[in-house]
Amino acid sequence: MGRKLADMSVGDRGRVTGFEKGLEKYRTKLISMGLIKGTTFTINRVAPMGDPVEIEVRGYNLSLRKDEATALFVEGV
């Protein structure tokens, strides 16, 4: 379906295109945090071991664990 958020680098801008099937617990949580299909974001920081990832979305900073980040399909913008 596309790239994963976890594969992006600091400074990259992206758009949510969908969610990984089988990870409904993360999908519900991500949607409640405003990460719905079509939402744009910017990668602000990534911890040294890749967990967590901080993104700016809808005017606020959001930290996502690696498991949550792999649940998102994204595209570059």
Secondary structure, 3 states (H helix, E strand, C coil): CCEEHHHCCCCCEEEEEEECCCCHHHHHHHHHCCCCCCCEEEEEEECCCCCCEEEEECCEEEEECHHHHCCEEEEEC
